[in-house]
Amino acid sequence: SASINALEEYELELKGLHDTIKNLPDQVRYPVMVPFGKKAFFNGHLQHTNEIMALLGANYYVERSAKQACGIISRRIEWNKEKLEGMIKRRTSINEQKEVTEQLFAAKKM
């Protein structure tokens, strides 16, 4: 159950990231508050919003456009969905086996 919750949270994070990255190239610059130390911020801006560093795995990163990064994220969402569905099916199967076993033990006691 904890693994299923973790996968569900991961999917929500991926969907939020996908929406953010999809909209980044709409503007050339975005105004932001840049942290300066623990308590100070100053005005700044994001540039090069179409350049994304994407993790390929095993600490290998590659620079991709926002569109390519969205493709990577979409594939990760699909992989996560498949894994989540498999875990839910396994849990359902285990619960069914548990019920059958409990019924057999209850019938044996009679």
Secondary structure, DSSP 4 states (H G I P E B T S, - for coil): -HHHHHHHHHHHHHHHHHHHHHHGGG-S-EEEEEEETTTEEEEEEE--TTEEEEEEETTEEEEEEHHHHHHHHHHHHHHHHHHHHHHHHHHHHHHHHHHHHHHHHHHHH-
